[in-house]
Amino acid sequence: MIADIASGPSAASESLPGRRAILREASTVYETPENWTIYRRPDLNDPAFLELCDSIRTSGINTPLEISGDDYIISGHRRFIAAQC
């Protein structure tokens, strides 16, 4: 499960006014292909990326991913990949 940010009146966090986190199955969201033309894909052997993997494995995803209405990741591609390692 991953957290997604949704607009709505029942905000769950002061840091995200007017928005709330909802849980979604990871298989229901997609990587935005254009993301990898702007940023490079994470190196799965990079110590910093492996540290992110360990952190997510231990503590979960602390900052929810932002998902578009058509189920594409807007923000959080590295976290999405790290959550799968």
N, CA, C and O of each residue as an XYZ file, in Angstrom:
340
protein
N       0.838     -1.176      0.000
C       0.000      0.000      0.000
C       0.886      1.244      0.000
O       1.934      1.272      0.645
N       0.461      2.252     -0.717
C       1.148      3.533     -0.716
C       0.125      4.610     -0.363
O      -1.081      4.416     -0.517
N       0.623      5.735      0.107
C      -0.268      6.856      0.408
C      -0.306      7.778     -0.791
O       0.703      7.987     -1.466
N      -1.463      8.319     -1.043
C      -1.693      9.251     -2.142
C      -2.285     10.512     -1.529
O      -2.997     10.443     -0.527
N      -1.998     11.649     -2.117
C      -2.576     12.916     -1.657
C      -3.811     13.199     -2.505
O      -3.754     13.166     -3.735
N      -4.909     13.473     -1.846
C      -6.147     13.809     -2.545
C      -6.661     15.146     -2.047
O      -6.465     15.500     -0.885
N      -7.313     15.880     -2.916
C      -7.941     17.123     -2.491
C      -9.240     16.775     -1.786
O      -9.913     15.804     -2.131
N      -9.571     17.566     -0.816
C     -10.830     17.318     -0.134
C     -10.939     18.118      1.135
O      -9.941     18.633      1.641
N     -12.148     18.227      1.657
C     -12.360     19.064      2.833
C     -11.822     18.489      4.122
O     -11.615     19.238      5.076
N     -11.584     17.189      4.193
C     -11.148     16.594      5.453
C      -9.633     16.422      5.473
O      -9.122     15.305      5.401
N      -8.933     17.531      5.570
C      -7.467     17.501      5.576
C      -6.968     16.795      6.812
O      -7.448     17.045      7.918
N      -6.005     15.913      6.627
C      -5.466     15.153      7.747
C      -4.182     15.767      8.281
O      -3.645     15.296      9.284
N      -3.686     16.801      7.634
C      -2.408     17.357      8.027
C      -2.403     18.864      7.835
O      -2.910     19.378      6.838
N      -1.826     19.565      8.801
C      -1.694     21.019      8.665
C      -0.717     21.374      7.560
O      -0.833     22.443      6.960
N       0.257     20.491      7.273
C       1.246     20.787      6.245
C       0.673     20.643      4.836
O       1.290     21.087      3.868
N      -0.496     20.028      4.718
C      -1.144     19.853      3.424
C      -2.570     20.383      3.507
O      -3.518     19.603      3.420
N      -2.743     21.698      3.675
C      -4.088     22.240      3.848
C      -4.989     21.914      2.663
O      -4.590     22.060      1.507
N      -6.195     21.475      2.960
C      -7.157     21.154      1.914
C      -6.900     19.837      1.220
O      -7.550     19.534      0.219
N      -5.978     19.053      1.719
C      -5.629     17.778      1.095
C      -5.568     16.701      2.166
O      -5.344     16.991      3.341
N      -5.768     15.462      1.754
C      -5.703     14.360      2.703
C      -4.994     13.171      2.057
O      -4.989     13.026      0.835
N      -4.411     12.344      2.876
C      -3.728     11.151      2.371
C      -4.718      9.998      2.328
O      -5.515      9.824      3.249
N      -4.669      9.211      1.261
C      -5.467      8.000      1.161
C      -4.529      6.860      0.788
O      -3.508      7.091      0.141
N      -4.855      5.647      1.182
C      -4.037      4.489      0.844
C      -4.506      3.877     -0.463
O      -5.704      3.779     -0.728
N      -3.531      3.465     -1.282
C      -3.827      2.831     -2.565
C      -2.883      1.666     -2.758
O      -1.767      1.673     -2.238
N      -3.315      0.676     -3.492
C      -2.446     -0.435     -3.866
C      -1.392      0.081     -4.840
O      -1.710      0.834     -5.761
N      -0.145     -0.322     -4.639
C       0.936      0.136     -5.524
C       0.688     -0.273     -6.967
O       1.115      0.421     -7.890
N       0.008     -1.385     -7.171
C      -0.240     -1.859     -8.542
C      -1.272     -1.015     -9.281
O      -1.499     -1.235    -10.471
N      -1.909     -0.047     -8.600
C      -2.937      0.770     -9.247
C      -2.404      2.117     -9.713
O      -3.164      2.928    -10.241
N      -1.102      2.372     -9.526
C      -0.515      3.636     -9.987
C       0.634      3.345    -10.947
O       1.200      2.251    -10.956
N       0.960      4.346    -11.748
C       1.957      4.157    -12.805
C       3.013      5.252    -12.740
O       2.729      6.389    -12.364
N       4.229      4.891    -13.111
C       5.297      5.885    -13.220
C       5.000      6.783    -14.420
O       4.528      6.313    -15.456
N       5.278      8.061    -14.273
C       5.113      8.995    -15.379
C       6.339      8.883    -16.281
O       7.446      9.200    -15.846
N       6.169      8.439    -17.529
C       7.332      8.230    -18.406
C       8.196      9.474    -18.576
O       9.419      9.365    -18.656
N       7.586     10.645    -18.633
C       8.342     11.881    -18.821
C       9.288     12.162    -17.660
O      10.274     12.879    -17.826
N       9.002     11.609    -16.496
C       9.860     11.841    -15.331
C      11.299     11.439    -15.630
O      12.237     12.119    -15.214
N      11.471     10.347    -16.343
C      12.826      9.835    -16.589
C      13.518     10.565    -17.727
O      14.698     10.312    -17.972
N      12.835     11.461    -18.434
C      13.532     12.316    -19.393
C      14.076     13.557    -18.688
O      15.002     14.203    -19.180
N      13.495     13.886    -17.531
C      13.945     15.041    -16.750
C      14.980     14.620    -15.703
O      16.013     15.269    -15.536
N      14.684     13.530    -15.008
C      15.567     13.008    -13.961
C      16.072     11.640    -14.384
O      15.416     10.948    -15.163
N      17.208     11.254    -13.889
C      17.671      9.898    -14.217
C      17.075      8.910    -13.219
O      16.782      9.260    -12.075
N      16.904      7.687    -13.669
C      16.374      6.636    -12.796
C      17.354      6.414    -11.650
O      18.560      6.581    -11.831
N      16.858      6.043    -10.483
C      17.774      5.804     -9.365
C      18.697      4.619     -9.642
O      18.286      3.617    -10.227
N      19.935      4.753     -9.217
C      20.900      3.659     -9.289
C      20.598      2.735     -8.116
O      20.768      3.125     -6.961
N      20.158      1.525     -8.398
C      19.734      0.600     -7.350
C      20.872      0.167     -6.431
O      20.630     -0.451     -5.394
N      22.114      0.487     -6.804
C      23.270      0.153     -5.965
C      23.859      1.371     -5.248
O      24.828      1.245     -4.500
N      23.280      2.530     -5.475
C      23.752      3.762     -4.847
C      23.475      3.703     -3.344
O      22.341      3.446     -2.941
N      24.490      3.936     -2.509
C      24.296      3.868     -1.056
C      23.171      4.772     -0.542
O      22.452      4.394      0.383
N      23.012      5.961     -1.131
C      21.937      6.865     -0.697
C      20.562      6.276     -1.030
O      19.623      6.391     -0.243
N      20.455      5.649     -2.198
C      19.181      5.031     -2.570
C      18.899      3.822     -1.689
O      17.761      3.613     -1.269
N      19.927      3.023     -1.404
C      19.747      1.866     -0.516
C      19.351      2.303      0.890
O      18.596      1.612      1.574
N      19.865      3.453      1.316
C      19.470      4.006      2.615
C      17.989      4.390      2.598
O      17.279      4.171      3.579
N      17.526      4.962      1.487
C      16.106      5.285      1.348
C      15.269      4.003      1.396
O      14.221      3.973      2.041
N      15.727      2.945      0.718
C      15.023      1.658      0.763
C      14.908      1.150      2.195
O      13.836      0.725      2.625
N      16.015      1.194      2.931
C      16.010      0.736      4.327
C      15.079      1.587      5.182
O      14.347      1.061      6.020
N      15.104      2.886      4.972
C      14.249      3.788      5.731
C      12.769      3.484      5.490
O      11.978      3.448      6.433
N      12.403      3.268      4.239
C      11.007      2.962      3.913
C      10.623      1.596      4.462
O       9.506      1.409      4.945
N      11.541      0.648      4.390
C      11.268     -0.688      4.925
C      11.026     -0.614      6.436
O      10.165     -1.315      6.967
N      11.791      0.241      7.120
C      11.700      0.377      8.576
C      10.533      1.255      9.021
O       9.789      0.902      9.936
N      10.385      2.400      8.364
C       9.426      3.410      8.836
C       8.249      3.659      7.906
O       7.305      4.356      8.279
N       8.291      3.107      6.716
C       7.243      3.380      5.743
C       7.527      4.662      4.984
O       8.538      5.322      5.222
N       6.636      5.012      4.074
C       6.785      6.241      3.300
C       6.224      7.374      4.151
O       5.023      7.423      4.416
N       7.100      8.287      4.578
C       6.687      9.377      5.454
C       6.019     10.524      4.705
O       5.149     11.200      5.254
N       6.417     10.746      3.464
C       5.823     11.792      2.636
C       5.023     11.106      1.541
O       5.600     10.441      0.680
N       3.708     11.256      1.560
C       2.882     10.557      0.563
C       3.236     10.949     -0.867
O       3.695     12.061     -1.127
N       3.014     10.018     -1.782
C       3.178     10.297     -3.201
C       1.998     11.141     -3.657
O       0.906     11.058     -3.095
N       2.228     11.950     -4.675
C       1.126     12.687     -5.287
C       0.776     11.971     -6.587
O       1.637     11.737     -7.435
N      -0.508     11.627     -6.729
C      -0.988     10.837     -7.856
C      -2.029     11.646     -8.623
O      -2.904     12.267     -8.020
N      -1.935     11.640     -9.952
C      -2.896     12.372    -10.781
C      -4.231     11.626    -10.817
O      -4.329     10.479    -10.380
N      -5.245     12.294    -11.341
C      -6.568     11.689    -11.454
C      -6.594     10.472    -12.357
O      -7.482      9.627    -12.238
N      -5.612     10.371    -13.276
C      -5.554      9.200    -14.151
C      -4.478      8.207    -13.697
O      -3.965      7.424    -14.496
N      -4.146      8.252    -12.401
C      -3.315      7.248    -11.720
C      -1.825      7.279    -12.046
O      -1.146      6.262    -11.897
N      -1.301      8.424    -12.489
C       0.137      8.549    -12.722
C       0.785      9.302    -11.565
O       0.192     10.219    -10.996
N       2.006      8.905    -11.226
C       2.738      9.561    -10.147
C       3.172     10.943    -10.618
O       3.805     11.084    -11.665
N       2.828     11.950     -9.842
C       3.257     13.315    -10.112
C       4.539     13.590     -9.337
O       5.491     14.157     -9.873
N       4.555     13.184     -8.077
C       5.704     13.396     -7.201
C       5.898     12.163     -6.348
O       4.958     11.665     -5.729
N       7.147     11.665     -6.322
C       7.458     10.523     -5.468
C       7.957      9.294     -6.200
O       7.867      8.185     -5.674
N       8.483      9.470     -7.410
C       8.968      8.324     -8.182
C      10.060      7.538     -7.443
O      10.030      6.308     -7.413
N      11.025      8.255     -6.847
C      12.106      7.551     -6.120
C      11.544      6.773     -4.935
O      11.941      5.634     -4.691
N      10.620      7.389     -4.200
C      10.006      6.701     -3.054
C       9.222      5.483     -3.519
O       9.240      4.441     -2.863
N       8.537      5.609     -4.643
C       7.761      4.495     -5.198
C       8.678      3.313     -5.524
O       8.378      2.171     -5.177
N       9.788      3.597     -6.189
C      10.739      2.528     -6.538
C      11.393      1.964     -5.285
O      11.544      0.749     -5.153
N      11.784      2.850     -4.357
C      12.433      2.392     -3.115
C      11.503      1.507     -2.290
O      11.964      0.577     -1.629
N      10.226      1.781     -2.319
C       9.274      0.975     -1.552
C       9.158     -0.441     -2.102
O       8.665     -1.338     -1.418
N       9.610     -0.641     -3.329
C       9.534     -1.961     -3.960
C      10.818     -2.764     -3.839
O      10.866     -3.908     -4.289
N      11.882     -2.183     -3.229
C      13.144     -2.936     -3.159
C      13.216     -3.778     -1.899
O      14.207     -4.475     -1.677
